[in-house]
Amino acid sequence: MLHLDIQAALAKAITPSMGIPDQELTAMRTSVKRYTEDWLKERTKGEHAWSMDPYDKQTIDRVKEVAMSVKAERIRTVVWIGIGGSGLGPKVIQEMFEGPDTVEFLVIDTIDPAMLATYMELIDWKSTLLVVASKSGDTLEPMSVFFLCFEKLKEALGDKAAGRVIAITDPLKGNLRSYCLDHGIQMLPIPSAVGGRYSIFTPIGLLPMALLGGDIESFVRGAKEMDTLCQNLALDENPAALLASVQYILDTKRGYPVRVIMPYSQRLGQIARWNQQLIAESLGKKETANPIPLAAIGTQDQHSLLQQWMAGPRKQWHLFITEVEKPRVIVPENLEKQWKEIAGKTFGQLLDACYEGTSRALTSAKRPHVTISLGRLDEAHLGQLFFLLLAEVVFLGKLYRIDPYGQPAVEVGKQITKDILMRGRTE
């Protein structure tokens, strides 16, 4: 089970004026108990539909069947088209599982014409599976890219092209669903009540994992294990409520509105961007107070942002994510004496030292931070991590009194963009 360590955010580590005194956490216990009870009651009424996705055996079995049929066709490249949660979630899975023995997994979440032109030339369409992920089928970026790629697929495969396409969309309505029915394209469901950024336990996350050889049963089992913990009424035993409480107090009572999400693992780099979207779209709805997420990664951002974090305005706190067990890769032993501190060390030791150096430096400067540690980076721990961060947003919504679902401000920009295109403006 992953471990949540909040000690470096507490007053006893960085003084009461900079950190969280015990009495402030204690004051949260009654509210958290009520919020947890409310969450459980709301789930029995069908709310928070995403939280039941790990228990959807029918969809899990369907994803397994589709993945088996794809493997039987000797597909070498999967072109995944999606944006927002439909692109960021699969990128997390890709970074963790893609390797020399898997299919090549290409996530296209851009409409930059230069990038698209390059992709169109490099992809071998005769050995490619095309996956388009769009709940509504109305989102400009994935649908425009899908039609471009589907045309290429038809040029390569002719009448067989539709058999090499999978659409992940709303099972009951929408333009993409209608298009698939008209063109004989198989579909997998995103439940109508589950938004894109909450969809990692639907085929949005399950299919990439299955196609890349991951164990989706372990993935959803990890989610269920975390779900059990997040139903605890006691604050100290509920990691989602505890993390949400730390976020809320640091922001509203200590003046740290910026949440820096910083994995010390290249394979988890995309989860920082995934959580950035989850926080921003779910809670960025009040001008008075809500978390401001910022994705970073160690060690790279030690060398670009640590000076600001250590000596700049006290506006941010850090959420570090680390993995304990790592592949064993070793620095050569026979180095000259000026490099003796790294000679013979594993790169895991170097990475851990950099994390600890940053962590201790922040503590010495009385800057709060929290660490989530994963025993190993596998399917079960990843499922735990995803569920923890999703459940945290539910508790944050209750603490900030913000509805974490929907994104009305985003829809304004989408409609303006559509109006511009309908008028024929191209420049």
C-alpha positions as CSV (number, residue, x, y, z in Angstrom):
1,M,0.0,0.0,0.0
2,L,1.3,3.5,-0.8
3,H,2.2,5.7,2.1
4,L,1.2,9.3,2.7
5,D,3.7,11.3,4.9
6,I,2.5,14.8,5.9
7,Q,5.2,15.4,8.7
8,A,7.1,18.1,6.7
9,A,3.9,20.2,6.4
10,L,3.3,20.3,10.2
11,A,4.1,23.0,12.6
12,K,6.5,20.9,14.6
13,A,8.7,20.5,11.5
14,I,8.6,24.1,10.1
15,T,7.1,26.3,13.0
16,P,3.4,27.2,13.6
17,S,3.5,30.3,11.4
18,M,4.6,28.3,8.4
19,G,3.1,24.8,9.0
20,I,0.0,23.2,10.4
21,P,-0.4,23.0,14.1
22,D,-2.0,19.8,15.5
23,Q,-5.0,21.7,16.8
24,E,-5.9,22.8,13.3
25,L,-5.9,19.2,12.0
26,T,-7.9,18.2,15.1
27,A,-10.4,20.8,14.3
28,M,-11.0,19.2,10.9
29,R,-12.0,15.8,12.3
30,T,-15.7,16.4,12.8
31,S,-16.1,18.0,9.4
32,V,-14.2,15.2,7.7
33,K,-16.3,12.6,9.4
34,R,-19.5,14.3,8.2
35,Y,-18.1,14.7,4.6
36,T,-17.1,11.1,4.5
37,E,-20.6,10.0,5.6
38,D,-22.1,12.4,3.0
39,W,-19.8,10.9,0.2
40,L,-20.9,7.4,1.1
41,K,-24.6,8.3,1.1
42,E,-24.2,10.2,-2.2
43,R,-22.6,7.1,-3.8
44,T,-25.6,4.9,-2.8
45,K,-27.7,7.4,-4.8
46,G,-25.6,7.1,-7.9
47,E,-23.5,10.2,-7.5
48,H,-19.7,10.1,-7.9
49,A,-20.2,7.5,-10.6
50,W,-16.4,7.3,-11.3
51,S,-15.9,5.7,-7.9
52,M,-17.8,2.6,-9.0
53,D,-15.8,2.0,-12.2
54,P,-13.3,-0.3,-10.6
55,Y,-16.2,-2.6,-9.7
56,D,-17.6,-2.8,-13.3
57,K,-16.7,-6.4,-14.2
58,Q,-18.7,-6.3,-17.4
59,T,-16.6,-3.5,-18.9
60,I,-13.3,-5.0,-17.6
61,D,-14.1,-8.3,-19.3
62,R,-15.1,-6.5,-22.5
63,V,-11.8,-4.6,-22.5
64,K,-9.9,-7.9,-22.1
65,E,-11.7,-9.4,-25.0
66,V,-10.9,-6.4,-27.3
67,A,-7.3,-6.4,-26.2
68,M,-7.0,-10.2,-27.0
69,S,-8.5,-9.7,-30.5
70,V,-6.1,-6.8,-31.2
71,K,-3.1,-8.9,-30.2
72,A,-4.3,-11.7,-32.5
73,E,-4.0,-9.2,-35.4
74,R,-0.3,-8.6,-34.8
75,I,-0.7,-4.8,-34.4
76,R,2.6,-3.0,-34.1
77,T,1.4,0.5,-33.4
78,V,-1.5,1.9,-31.5
79,V,-2.4,5.5,-32.4
80,W,-4.4,6.9,-29.5
81,I,-6.4,10.1,-30.1
82,G,-7.7,12.0,-27.1
83,I,-7.3,15.2,-25.2
84,G,-7.7,16.3,-21.6
85,G,-8.3,13.2,-19.4
86,S,-8.7,11.1,-22.4
87,G,-5.1,11.8,-23.4
88,L,-3.3,12.5,-20.1
89,G,-4.5,9.3,-18.4
90,P,-3.4,7.0,-21.3
91,K,0.0,8.9,-21.3
92,V,0.5,7.9,-17.6
93,I,-0.1,4.2,-18.6
94,Q,2.1,4.6,-21.7
95,E,5.1,5.9,-19.7
96,M,4.8,3.1,-17.2
97,F,4.3,0.1,-19.5
98,E,5.6,0.8,-23.0
99,G,8.8,-1.0,-23.7
100,P,10.8,-2.8,-26.4
101,D,8.5,-5.9,-26.1
102,T,5.2,-4.0,-26.4
103,V,3.3,-2.3,-29.2
104,E,4.4,1.2,-30.0
105,F,1.9,3.5,-28.3
106,L,1.5,6.9,-29.7
107,V,-0.8,9.4,-28.0
108,I,-1.8,12.3,-30.3
109,D,-3.3,15.2,-28.3
110,T,-2.3,18.0,-30.5
111,I,-3.6,19.8,-33.7
112,D,-0.3,21.4,-34.4
113,P,0.0,20.9,-38.2
114,A,3.8,20.4,-38.1
115,M,3.5,17.6,-35.6
116,L,0.6,16.0,-37.4
117,A,2.4,16.1,-40.8
118,T,5.4,14.3,-39.1
119,Y,3.1,11.6,-37.6
120,M,1.3,11.0,-40.8
121,E,4.6,10.2,-42.6
122,L,6.1,8.1,-39.8
123,I,3.2,5.8,-39.0
124,D,2.9,2.4,-40.8
125,W,-0.8,2.4,-41.3
126,K,-1.0,-1.2,-42.4
127,S,0.0,-2.4,-39.0
128,T,-1.8,0.3,-36.9
129,L,-4.8,0.2,-34.6
130,L,-6.6,3.6,-34.3
131,V,-8.3,4.5,-31.1
132,V,-10.3,7.7,-30.7
133,A,-11.5,8.7,-27.2
134,S,-14.2,11.3,-27.0
135,K,-17.2,11.1,-24.8
136,S,-19.4,13.4,-26.9
137,G,-17.7,13.2,-30.2
138,D,-18.0,17.0,-30.5
139,T,-14.5,18.0,-29.2
140,L,-12.6,19.8,-31.9
141,E,-9.1,18.4,-31.4
142,P,-9.7,14.6,-31.2
143,M,-12.4,14.5,-33.9
144,S,-10.4,16.5,-36.4
145,V,-7.3,14.3,-35.8
146,F,-9.5,11.2,-36.0
147,F,-10.9,12.0,-39.4
148,L,-7.3,12.7,-40.7
149,C,-6.0,9.4,-39.3
150,F,-9.0,7.4,-40.5
151,E,-8.5,8.7,-44.0
152,K,-4.9,7.5,-43.9
153,L,-6.1,4.1,-42.5
154,K,-8.6,3.8,-45.4
155,E,-5.9,4.6,-47.9
156,A,-3.8,1.7,-46.5
157,L,-6.5,-0.9,-45.7
158,G,-9.4,0.0,-47.9
159,D,-12.7,-1.5,-46.8
160,K,-11.0,-3.2,-43.8
161,A,-10.1,0.1,-42.2
162,A,-13.2,0.3,-39.9
163,G,-12.1,-3.0,-38.4
164,R,-8.9,-1.4,-37.2
165,V,-10.7,1.4,-35.3
166,I,-12.0,1.5,-31.7
167,A,-14.0,4.4,-30.4
168,I,-14.4,5.1,-26.7
169,T,-17.5,7.2,-26.2
170,D,-20.8,7.6,-24.5
171,P,-22.8,4.4,-25.0
172,L,-26.1,6.1,-25.2
173,K,-25.8,9.3,-27.3
174,G,-23.4,11.6,-29.2
175,N,-22.1,12.2,-32.7
176,L,-19.2,9.8,-32.4
177,R,-21.5,7.0,-31.4
178,S,-23.8,7.7,-34.4
179,Y,-20.8,7.8,-36.7
180,C,-19.5,4.5,-35.4
181,L,-22.9,2.8,-35.9
182,D,-23.0,4.1,-39.5
183,H,-19.5,2.9,-40.3
184,G,-19.3,-0.4,-38.5
185,I,-16.7,0.8,-35.9
186,Q,-16.6,-1.1,-32.6
187,M,-17.1,0.9,-29.4
188,L,-16.2,0.8,-25.7
189,P,-18.1,2.9,-23.2
190,I,-17.4,5.9,-21.1
191,P,-20.3,5.9,-18.7
192,S,-22.6,8.9,-19.3
193,A,-22.1,10.1,-15.7
194,V,-18.3,9.9,-15.8
195,G,-16.4,13.0,-17.0
196,G,-13.2,12.6,-19.0
197,R,-10.8,13.6,-16.1
198,Y,-12.5,11.0,-13.9
199,S,-12.4,8.3,-16.5
200,I,-9.1,6.4,-15.7
201,F,-10.9,3.3,-14.5
202,T,-13.0,3.1,-17.6
203,P,-11.6,1.9,-21.0
204,I,-9.7,5.2,-21.1
205,G,-7.2,3.7,-18.7
206,L,-8.1,0.0,-18.9
207,L,-7.6,-0.4,-22.7
208,P,-4.1,1.2,-22.9
209,M,-3.0,-1.0,-19.9
210,A,-4.3,-4.2,-21.6
211,L,-2.8,-3.3,-25.0
212,L,0.6,-2.7,-23.3
213,G,0.5,-6.0,-21.4
214,G,-0.4,-4.6,-18.0
215,D,-2.6,-6.5,-15.4
216,I,-5.9,-4.6,-15.3
217,E,-7.2,-6.8,-12.5
218,S,-4.3,-5.7,-10.3
219,F,-5.0,-2.1,-11.3
220,V,-8.6,-2.1,-10.2
221,R,-7.8,-4.2,-7.2
222,G,-5.4,-1.4,-6.1
223,A,-8.2,1.1,-6.6
224,K,-10.6,-0.9,-4.5
225,E,-8.0,-1.2,-1.7
226,M,-7.7,2.6,-1.7
227,D,-11.4,3.0,-1.8
228,T,-11.7,1.0,1.4
229,L,-9.3,3.3,3.1
230,C,-11.0,6.4,1.8
231,Q,-14.2,5.4,3.4
232,N,-12.7,5.6,6.9
233,L,-14.5,8.2,9.1
234,A,-11.3,8.9,11.1
235,L,-9.1,11.6,9.5
236,D,-5.8,9.8,10.2
237,E,-7.0,6.6,8.6
238,N,-8.4,8.2,5.4
239,P,-5.6,9.3,3.1
240,A,-7.8,11.2,0.7
241,A,-9.4,13.2,3.5
242,L,-6.0,13.8,5.2
243,L,-4.4,15.0,2.0
244,A,-7.4,17.3,1.2
245,S,-7.2,18.7,4.7
246,V,-3.6,19.5,4.4
247,Q,-4.2,21.2,1.0
248,Y,-7.1,23.2,2.4
249,I,-5.3,24.4,5.5
250,L,-2.1,25.3,3.7
251,D,-4.1,27.3,1.2
252,T,-6.7,29.1,3.3
253,K,-4.9,29.5,6.6
254,R,-1.2,29.7,5.6
255,G,-1.3,31.4,2.3
256,Y,0.0,28.6,0.0
257,P,-2.4,28.6,-2.9
258,V,0.1,26.9,-5.4
259,R,0.2,23.1,-5.2
260,V,3.4,21.8,-6.9
261,I,2.9,18.2,-7.9
262,M,6.4,16.7,-8.3
263,P,7.1,13.0,-8.9
264,Y,10.7,11.9,-8.5
265,S,10.1,9.3,-11.2
266,Q,10.2,9.8,-15.0
267,R,7.6,7.1,-15.4
268,L,5.2,9.1,-13.2
269,G,6.0,12.4,-14.9
270,Q,2.6,12.5,-16.7
271,I,0.6,11.9,-13.5
272,A,1.6,15.4,-12.4
273,R,0.0,16.8,-15.5
274,W,-3.0,14.5,-15.1
275,N,-3.5,15.7,-11.5
276,Q,-2.9,19.3,-12.6
277,Q,-5.9,19.0,-15.0
278,L,-8.0,17.2,-12.3
279,I,-7.5,20.0,-9.8
280,A,-7.7,22.9,-12.2
281,E,-10.9,21.8,-14.0
282,S,-12.6,20.4,-10.9
283,L,-11.9,23.3,-8.5
284,G,-10.8,26.3,-10.5
285,K,-14.3,27.9,-10.1
286,K,-13.9,30.6,-7.5
287,E,-11.9,33.9,-7.5
288,T,-11.7,33.8,-3.7
289,A,-9.9,30.6,-3.0
290,N,-9.1,27.3,-4.7
291,P,-6.0,25.3,-5.3
292,I,-3.7,26.3,-8.1
293,P,-1.9,23.2,-9.4
294,L,1.6,23.2,-11.0
295,A,3.1,20.1,-12.6
296,A,6.9,19.6,-12.1
297,I,9.3,16.7,-12.1
298,G,12.4,15.7,-10.2
299,T,15.3,16.1,-10.7
300,Q,14.9,18.3,-13.7
301,D,12.9,21.1,-12.0
302,Q,15.4,21.3,-9.1
303,H,17.6,23.0,-11.7
304,S,14.9,25.3,-13.1
305,L,12.6,26.2,-10.2
306,L,14.2,25.3,-6.8
307,Q,15.8,28.7,-6.4
308,Q,12.3,30.2,-6.6
309,W,10.8,27.7,-4.3
310,M,13.6,28.2,-1.7
311,A,13.9,31.9,-1.7
312,G,11.0,33.4,-3.6
313,P,7.5,34.4,-2.2
314,R,6.0,31.8,0.1
315,K,3.1,30.9,-2.2
316,Q,3.6,27.2,-2.9
317,W,3.7,23.8,-1.1
318,H,5.0,20.6,-2.6
319,L,3.4,17.2,-3.2
320,F,6.3,14.8,-3.9
321,I,5.6,11.3,-5.3
322,T,8.3,8.7,-5.1
323,E,8.9,5.0,-5.8
324,V,10.9,2.9,-3.3
325,E,11.9,-0.1,-5.5
326,K,13.7,0.9,-8.7
327,P,15.5,-0.9,-11.6
328,R,19.2,-1.4,-10.7
329,V,21.4,0.7,-13.0
330,I,24.9,1.5,-11.7
331,V,27.4,4.3,-12.3
332,P,30.8,2.9,-13.2
333,E,33.1,2.3,-10.2
334,N,36.4,3.4,-11.6
335,L,36.0,7.2,-11.7
336,E,38.5,9.9,-10.9
337,K,38.5,11.1,-7.3
338,Q,36.6,14.3,-8.0
339,W,33.5,12.2,-8.8
340,K,33.9,9.7,-5.9
341,E,30.5,10.6,-4.4
342,I,28.8,9.0,-7.4
343,A,31.2,6.2,-8.3
344,G,29.6,2.8,-7.9
345,K,26.3,4.2,-6.8
346,T,23.0,3.0,-8.3
347,F,21.0,5.6,-10.1
348,G,18.2,4.8,-7.7
349,Q,20.5,6.0,-4.9
350,L,21.3,9.2,-6.8
351,L,17.6,9.9,-7.4
352,D,16.7,9.2,-3.8
353,A,19.6,11.5,-2.7
354,C,18.3,14.3,-4.9
355,Y,14.7,13.9,-3.5
356,E,16.0,13.9,0.0
357,G,18.2,16.9,-0.7
358,T,15.3,18.9,-2.1
359,S,13.0,17.8,0.8
360,R,15.5,18.7,3.5
361,A,16.4,22.0,1.8
362,L,12.7,22.9,1.8
363,T,12.3,21.9,5.4
364,S,15.4,24.0,6.4
365,A,13.7,27.0,4.7
366,K,10.5,26.3,6.5
367,R,8.6,25.4,3.3
368,P,5.9,22.8,3.6
369,H,5.8,19.6,1.6
370,V,4.1,16.2,1.6
371,T,5.3,12.9,0.2
372,I,3.4,10.0,-1.3
373,S,5.6,6.9,-1.5
374,L,4.8,3.9,-3.7
375,G,6.5,0.6,-2.6
376,R,7.0,-0.2,-6.3
377,L,5.6,1.2,-9.5
378,D,3.2,-1.6,-10.6
379,E,-0.4,-1.8,-11.5
380,A,-1.8,-2.1,-8.0
381,H,0.1,0.9,-6.6
382,L,-0.9,2.9,-9.7
383,G,-4.5,2.1,-9.1
384,Q,-4.1,3.2,-5.5
385,L,-2.5,6.5,-6.5
386,F,-5.2,7.3,-9.1
387,F,-8.0,6.6,-6.7
388,L,-6.4,8.5,-3.9
389,L,-6.1,11.7,-6.0
390,L,-9.6,11.3,-7.4
391,A,-11.1,10.9,-4.0
392,E,-9.1,13.8,-2.7
393,V,-10.9,16.1,-5.1
394,V,-14.3,15.0,-3.7
395,F,-13.2,16.0,-0.2
396,L,-11.7,19.3,-1.6
397,G,-15.0,20.1,-3.2
398,K,-16.7,19.7,0.1
399,L,-14.0,21.7,2.0
400,Y,-14.0,24.6,-0.5
401,R,-17.7,24.3,-1.2
402,I,-17.1,23.9,-4.9
403,D,-18.9,21.4,-7.2
404,P,-16.0,19.3,-8.5
405,Y,-17.9,18.2,-11.6
406,G,-18.4,20.1,-14.9
407,Q,-16.2,22.8,-16.4
408,P,-18.5,25.7,-17.4
409,A,-15.7,28.1,-18.1
410,V,-14.1,25.7,-20.5
411,E,-17.3,25.4,-22.5
412,V,-17.3,29.2,-23.2
413,G,-14.0,28.9,-25.0
414,K,-15.2,25.9,-27.0
415,Q,-18.3,27.7,-28.2
416,I,-16.3,30.8,-29.2
417,T,-13.9,28.5,-31.2
418,K,-16.8,26.8,-32.9
419,D,-18.4,30.2,-33.8
420,I,-15.1,31.4,-35.3
421,L,-14.8,28.2,-37.5
422,M,-18.4,28.4,-38.6
423,R,-17.8,32.0,-39.8
424,G,-14.9,30.7,-42.0
425,R,-12.1,32.5,-40.1
426,T,-8.9,30.5,-40.6
427,E,-6.2,33.0,-39.6
